[in-house]
Amino acid sequence: MTTHADPTPPPAVSFGEALRFWWKLGLISFGGPAGQIAIMHTELVERRRWISERRFLHALNYCMVLPGPEAQQLATYLGWLMHRSWGGIVAGALFVLPSLVLLIALSWVYMAFGDLPVVAGLFYGIKPAVTAIVLHAAWRIGSRALKNAWLWAIAAASFVAIFALQLPFPAIVLAAGVVGYVGSRVAPARFALGGGHGRADKSYGAALIDDHTAPPPHARHSAARLARVLAIGLALWLLPMALLAAWVGWQGTYTQMGWFFTKAALLTFGGAYAVLPYVYQGAVTHFAWLTPAQMIDGLALGETTPGPLIMVVAFVAFVGGWQSQELAALFGPEHRFAAGAIAAMLVTWFTFLPSFVFILAGGPLVESTHGDLKFTGPLTAITAAVVGVIVNLAFFFGQHVLWPEGGAGRFDAIAAGLALAAAVALLRFKRGVIEVIAVSAAIGLLVHLSALTTRGGPP
């Protein structure tokens, strides 16, 4: 326990003061979910004392169980708890908005100027680093999730299922959930694991929302309120989908993007890296909205911008809209930026709408019990399956980076060296993702420009 905790709670926080904080958070939320949650803990629990450690972790445990970006959902939850539904909507939206604007701008630069030697050189260095980053994500999640032979077997089976059998990601998630459900009853100790955050044992002084502060009136469960939130959420999904279908048809690019990324939003157990293989299967293989190389570049841009990593979907949508022949005919080829920007905004809407509904609908139920929330057996098994899926994603990226001309083409030894160096920097020396990407991009630029100068072609 903190020995010099302030016994006096801070004064009430106005909506304007909270608004300024959520805007600041959206601009500085680098570092993935762990870094983003750490920033919120430092600011809201330790420094400002808007919420106690125990209540913060209780909310986080709920967000960890949900599909979707847990850091963005946590911001939404805390904003809702303090300032009702509009507080949650503003907090969650501002967590995403700066990233969306920045990714639209970077996606335009990428598509309009990606063939320039400087841009091509930067991405030549970034691609191997992204391969190492994905492997690092698999190691990080696996070291936490794979605690016994049962879960290792689930991870191995999921890798075989997606790599060798080409099974769709939703089928793997469903199968893992069923195995976890049965396993939690046959061998409950084996499936009692998870990534939840346990009891708080620290106090930073009296908080505005303290351990024993009663939930405010809007945070008390009501069947009527739950039905109202669900109805509004369904309407906010149905109306734009109906308008898109009426505008471009059900098989139109925009409509299919909305439908596909709605499904993706409901499958993001385990974080953004877990859903990336599903996005790849749909966006690259099935719809051909972008190429494998563009998908890797998009992940690199997502890693270097603030906000949740799942915002890479904005890049996927922008590129798909930019390259779509259907949308070029609709808007005119001179308006490819508009086609891409509209796609990015639509996909962001459909990706994050479920997260807002989960928080605004489920928050009162969570506030009605302040015991620790635990991962269930199915979610423990799904997390294990995610590890195998992410390893497959790293393998896929490695193929396209190390053999850029295809399996029978030349092996890129320079890219292999960059990937190995990035992996060592991440795993052995614990360097940050942005730092690794920046150094890799600089080396890639030097190598690329040197090759152009000496041989007249890329490395």
C-alpha positions in Angstrom: 0.0 0.0 0.0 1.1 3.5 -0.7 2.2 5.1 2.6 1.4 8.7 1.9 -1.9 8.4 0.1 -4.0 11.5 0.0 -7.2 10.8 1.9 -9.1 13.7 0.2 -10.7 12.8 -3.1 -10.1 15.2 -6.0 -12.9 17.6 -7.1 -15.5 16.6 -9.6 -14.3 16.5 -13.2 -16.2 18.6 -15.7 -17.1 17.2 -19.1 -14.8 19.8 -20.7 -11.8 18.8 -18.6 -12.5 15.1 -19.4 -12.8 16.1 -23.1 -9.4 17.7 -23.1 -7.9 14.6 -21.6 -9.5 12.1 -24.1 -8.3 14.3 -26.9 -4.8 14.3 -25.6 -4.9 10.5 -25.1 -5.9 10.0 -28.7 -2.8 12.0 -29.8 -0.3 10.2 -27.6 -1.6 6.6 -27.5 1.4 4.9 -29.1 2.8 1.6 -28.0 -0.1 -0.8 -28.6 -2.7 -1.8 -26.0 -0.2 -2.4 -23.2 1.3 1.1 -23.6 -2.1 2.7 -24.0 -3.5 1.1 -20.9 -0.3 2.1 -19.0 -0.9 5.7 -20.0 -4.5 5.6 -18.8 -3.4 4.0 -15.5 -0.7 6.6 -14.9 -2.9 9.5 -15.7 -6.3 8.5 -14.3 -5.4 6.3 -11.4 -2.0 7.6 -10.1 -1.9 11.2 -11.1 -5.4 12.6 -11.4 -7.1 9.9 -9.2 -10.3 10.0 -11.2 -10.8 6.3 -10.5 -9.3 3.8 -8.0 -6.9 1.0 -8.9 -9.5 -1.7 -8.1 -12.3 -0.1 -10.2 -9.9 0.5 -13.1 -8.8 -3.1 -13.1 -12.3 -4.3 -12.8 -13.3 -2.4 -15.9 -10.2 -3.6 -17.7 -11.0 -7.2 -17.0 -14.4 -6.8 -18.7 -12.8 -5.2 -21.7 -10.2 -8.0 -21.9 -13.1 -10.5 -22.3 -14.8 -8.7 -25.1 -13.9 -8.9 -28.8 -12.4 -5.6 -30.0 -9.6 -3.3 -29.0 -9.4 -3.4 -25.2 -7.7 -0.1 -24.7 -10.2 1.8 -26.7 -13.0 0.0 -24.9 -11.5 0.9 -21.6 -11.4 4.6 -22.5 -15.1 4.3 -23.6 -16.0 2.6 -20.3 -14.3 5.1 -18.1 -15.7 8.0 -20.1 -19.2 6.5 -19.7 -18.8 5.9 -16.0 -17.9 9.5 -15.4 -20.2 11.3 -17.8 -22.9 9.0 -19.0 -23.3 7.7 -22.6 -22.0 10.9 -24.3 -18.9 10.7 -22.1 -18.2 7.2 -23.3 -18.9 8.0 -26.9 -16.6 11.0 -26.8 -13.8 9.1 -25.0 -14.0 6.2 -27.4 -14.3 8.3 -30.6 -11.3 10.6 -29.7 -9.2 7.5 -29.1 -9.7 6.6 -32.7 -10.2 9.9 -34.6 -6.6 11.1 -34.7 -5.4 7.7 -35.9 -8.1 7.7 -38.7 -7.2 11.1 -40.0 -3.4 10.3 -39.9 -3.9 6.9 -41.6 -6.0 8.5 -44.4 -3.2 11.0 -45.0 -0.5 8.4 -44.9 -2.5 6.0 -47.1 -2.8 8.8 -49.7 1.0 9.4 -49.6 1.6 5.7 -49.9 -0.7 5.2 -52.9 0.2 8.5 -54.7 3.9 8.5 -54.1 4.8 4.9 -53.2 6.8 4.4 -56.3 9.2 7.2 -55.5 12.7 5.8 -54.6 12.6 7.4 -51.1 9.2 5.9 -50.2 10.1 2.5 -51.8 13.4 2.4 -49.8 11.7 3.1 -46.5 9.2 0.3 -47.0 11.9 -2.0 -48.2 13.4 -1.7 -44.7 10.1 -1.7 -42.9 8.7 -5.0 -44.3 11.3 -7.3 -42.6 10.8 -5.4 -39.3 7.0 -6.1 -39.5 7.7 -9.8 -40.0 9.8 -9.7 -36.7 7.1 -7.7 -35.0 4.4 -10.3 -35.8 6.7 -13.1 -34.5 7.3 -11.0 -31.4 3.5 -10.7 -30.9 3.1 -14.4 -31.1 5.9 -15.0 -28.6 4.4 -12.3 -26.2 0.9 -13.7 -26.3 2.1 -17.3 -26.3 4.3 -16.8 -23.2 1.3 -15.6 -21.3 -1.4 -18.0 -22.7 0.3 -21.4 -23.4 0.8 -22.6 -19.8 0.2 -26.3 -20.3 0.3 -29.1 -23.0 -3.5 -28.8 -23.7 -3.1 -25.1 -24.8 0.1 -25.8 -26.7 -1.9 -28.5 -28.6 -4.7 -26.1 -29.4 -2.1 -23.5 -30.7 -0.4 -26.2 -32.9 -3.8 -27.4 -34.2 -4.8 -23.9 -35.1 -1.6 -23.4 -37.1 -2.1 -26.6 -39.0 -5.8 -25.7 -39.6 -5.1 -22.3 -41.2 -1.7 -23.1 -42.9 -2.2 -26.6 -44.2 -6.0 -27.0 -44.3 -6.8 -23.3 -45.3 -9.7 -23.3 -42.9 -11.3 -19.9 -42.4 -10.5 -18.0 -39.2 -14.1 -17.9 -37.8 -14.2 -21.7 -38.0 -10.9 -21.9 -36.0 -12.3 -19.5 -33.4 -15.5 -21.5 -33.1 -13.7 -24.8 -32.8 -11.4 -23.5 -30.1 -14.3 -22.1 -28.2 -16.0 -25.5 -28.2 -12.8 -27.2 -27.1 -12.4 -24.7 -24.3 -16.0 -25.1 -23.2 -15.7 -28.9 -23.0 -12.2 -28.7 -21.6 -13.2 -26.4 -18.8 -15.6 -29.0 -17.6 -13.4 -32.1 -18.1 -10.2 -30.5 -16.8 -11.1 -27.1 -15.3 -7.7 -26.4 -13.9 -6.2 -26.6 -17.4 -8.5 -23.9 -18.7 -8.6 -21.6 -15.7 -5.8 -19.5 -17.2 -6.1 -16.3 -19.1 -4.8 -12.8 -19.4 -7.1 -11.1 -16.8 -5.7 -8.7 -14.3 -6.1 -9.7 -10.7 -6.9 -7.9 -7.6 -5.5 -4.4 -7.0 -3.2 -4.1 -4.0 -2.2 -0.5 -4.3 -3.8 2.8 -3.4 -2.8 6.2 -4.7 -5.2 8.1 -2.4 -8.9 8.6 -2.3 -10.3 8.6 -5.9 -13.2 10.4 -7.3 -14.7 7.0 -8.2 -13.3 5.0 -5.3 -13.5 1.3 -4.3 -16.7 1.7 -2.5 -18.3 4.5 -4.4 -21.8 3.6 -5.4 -22.4 3.4 -9.2 -24.0 6.6 -10.4 -27.7 6.3 -11.5 -26.9 5.9 -15.2 -24.6 2.9 -14.3 -27.3 0.9 -12.6 -28.7 -2.0 -14.6 -32.1 -1.7 -16.2 -33.7 -4.1 -18.7 -35.4 -1.2 -20.4 -32.1 0.7 -20.8 -30.3 -2.5 -22.1 -33.0 -3.0 -24.7 -32.8 0.7 -25.7 -29.0 0.6 -26.2 -29.2 -2.6 -28.2 -32.0 -1.2 -30.4 -30.1 2.0 -31.1 -26.9 0.0 -31.8 -28.7 -2.3 -34.3 -30.3 0.8 -36.0 -26.9 2.5 -36.3 -25.7 -0.7 -38.1 -28.8 -1.4 -40.2 -29.3 2.2 -41.5 -25.9 2.7 -43.1 -25.9 -0.9 -44.5 -29.3 -0.3 -46.1 -28.2 3.0 -47.6 -25.0 1.4 -49.0 -27.0 -1.5 -50.4 -29.4 0.9 -52.1 -26.5 3.0 -53.4 -24.0 0.4 -54.7 -25.9 -2.8 -54.3 -25.3 -5.7 -51.8 -22.3 -6.9 -53.8 -20.9 -3.4 -54.1 -17.4 -2.7 -52.6 -18.6 -0.4 -49.9 -21.4 -2.7 -48.8 -19.2 -5.8 -48.7 -16.5 -3.8 -46.8 -19.2 -2.9 -44.2 -20.4 -6.5 -43.8 -16.9 -8.0 -43.8 -15.5 -5.7 -41.2 -18.6 -6.0 -39.0 -17.7 -9.7 -38.8 -14.1 -8.9 -38.2 -15.0 -6.7 -35.3 -16.8 -9.6 -33.6 -13.7 -11.9 -34.0 -11.0 -9.8 -32.4 -10.5 -12.0 -29.3 -6.9 -11.7 -28.4 -6.3 -8.3 -29.9 -5.6 -6.9 -33.4 -3.0 -9.5 -34.3 -5.6 -12.2 -33.9 -7.9 -10.8 -36.5 -5.2 -9.8 -39.0 -5.2 -13.4 -40.5 -9.0 -13.1 -41.1 -8.6 -9.6 -42.6 -5.8 -11.1 -44.9 -8.0 -14.0 -45.9 -10.9 -11.7 -46.9 -9.2 -8.5 -48.0 -6.3 -10.0 -49.9 -7.3 -13.6 -50.9 -11.1 -13.3 -51.4 -11.9 -9.7 -52.3 -8.4 -8.7 -53.7 -8.8 -5.2 -52.3 -5.0 -5.1 -51.9 -1.9 -7.1 -52.4 0.1 -9.1 -49.8 2.9 -6.5 -50.0 0.4 -3.7 -49.4 -1.0 -5.5 -46.4 2.5 -5.7 -44.9 3.0 -2.0 -45.5 -0.3 -1.2 -44.0 0.6 -3.0 -40.8 3.8 -1.0 -40.6 1.8 2.2 -40.9 -0.6 1.0 -38.2 2.3 0.3 -35.9 3.7 3.8 -36.2 0.5 5.8 -35.6 -1.4 6.4 -32.4 -4.6 4.6 -31.6 -5.5 0.9 -31.7 -3.5 -1.3 -34.1 -6.8 -2.6 -35.6 -6.9 0.8 -37.3 -4.9 -0.9 -40.0 -8.4 -1.7 -41.4 -8.6 2.0 -42.4 -5.5 1.5 -44.6 -7.0 -1.7 -46.1 -10.2 0.1 -46.9 -8.5 3.2 -48.3 -6.3 1.1 -50.7 -9.3 -1.0 -51.7 -11.3 2.0 -52.4 -8.5 3.7 -54.3 -7.9 0.7 -56.5 -11.5 -0.3 -57.1 -12.6 -0.2 -60.7 -16.2 -0.1 -59.6 -15.6 3.0 -57.4 -13.5 4.6 -60.2 -16.5 4.3 -62.5 -18.8 5.7 -59.7 -16.6 8.7 -58.7 -14.4 9.1 -61.7 -10.7 8.1 -61.8 -9.6 11.6 -60.8 -11.4 11.2 -57.4 -9.6 8.1 -56.1 -8.8 9.9 -52.9 -12.5 10.4 -52.1 -13.3 6.8 -52.9 -10.5 5.7 -50.5 -11.3 8.1 -47.7 -15.0 7.2 -47.7 -14.1 3.6 -47.6 -11.7 4.2 -44.6 -14.4 6.1 -42.7 -17.1 3.5 -43.4 -14.9 0.6 -42.3 -13.9 2.5 -39.1 -17.6 2.9 -38.3 -18.5 -0.7 -38.8 -15.3 -1.9 -37.0 -15.8 0.1 -33.8 -19.6 0.3 -33.5 -19.8 -3.1 -31.8 -17.3 -1.9 -29.1 -19.4 1.0 -28.2 -22.5 -1.2 -27.9 -20.7 -3.7 -25.8 -19.6 -1.0 -23.3 -22.8 1.0 -23.1 -25.0 -2.1 -22.9 -22.8 -4.2 -20.6 -21.3 -1.5 -18.4 -24.2 -1.5 -15.9 -24.0 -5.3 -15.5 -20.3 -5.0 -14.8 -20.8 -2.2 -12.3 -23.4 -4.4 -10.4 -20.6 -6.8 -9.4 -17.2 -5.6 -8.2 -15.7 -9.1 -7.9 -12.9 -10.0 -10.3 -14.1 -11.0 -13.8 -12.3 -14.1 -15.1 -11.7 -15.5 -18.5 -13.9 -18.4 -19.3 -12.7 -21.7 -20.6 -13.7 -20.9 -24.2 -11.8 -17.6 -24.2 -8.7 -19.3 -22.8 -8.8 -21.8 -25.6 -9.4 -19.1 -28.2 -6.4 -17.1 -26.9 -4.3 -20.3 -27.4 -5.6 -20.8 -30.9 -4.7 -17.2 -31.7 -1.0 -17.9 -31.1 -1.0 -20.5 -33.9 -2.8 -18.2 -36.2 -0.4 -15.3 -35.6 2.6 -17.7 -36.2 1.0 -18.5 -39.6 0.7 -14.8 -40.3 4.4 -14.2 -39.6 5.2 -17.2 -41.9 3.0 -15.6 -44.6 4.7 -12.2 -44.2 8.2 -13.9 -44.2 7.5 -15.7 -47.5 6.6 -12.4 -49.3 9.5 -10.5 -47.7 12.3 -13.0 -48.1 11.2 -14.3 -51.5 9.7 -11.1 -53.0 9.4 -12.7 -56.5 7.6 -15.8 -55.3 8.7 -19.2 -53.9 10.8 -20.0 -56.9 12.5 -16.6 -57.1 15.6 -15.3 -55.5 16.1 -15.2 -51.7 16.6 -11.7 -50.3 19.5 -12.1 -47.9 19.5 -8.4 -47.0 15.8 -8.6 -46.0 16.5 -11.7 -44.0 19.3 -10.0 -42.1 17.0 -7.0 -41.3 14.3 -9.3 -40.1 16.8 -11.2 -37.9 18.2 -8.0 -36.5 14.7 -6.6 -35.7 13.8 -9.9 -34.0 16.9 -9.7 -31.8 16.2 -6.1 -31.0 12.7 -6.9 -29.9 13.2 -10.2 -28.1 16.7 -9.9 -26.7 17.1 -6.2 -26.1 13.4 -5.3 -25.5 13.5 -2.3 -27.9 10.3 -0.5 -28.7 8.3 -1.2 -31.9 8.5 2.3 -33.3 12.3 2.5 -32.6 12.8 -0.8 -34.5 10.7 0.3 -37.4 12.5 3.7 -37.6 16.0 2.1 -37.7 14.9 -0.6 -40.2 13.3 2.0 -42.4 16.6 4.1 -42.4 18.7 1.1 -43.2 16.3 0.0 -46.0 16.4 3.5 -47.5 20.2 3.4 -47.6 20.3 0.0 -49.1 17.7 0.8 -51.7 19.3 4.1 -52.8 22.7 2.5 -52.9 21.4 -0.3 -55.1 19.8 2.1 -57.4 23.1 4.1 -57.7 25.4 1.1 -58.2 23.3 -1.3 -60.2 20.4 0.7 -61.5 17.8 -1.4 -59.8 16.3 -2.3 -56.4 18.2 -4.8 -54.1 
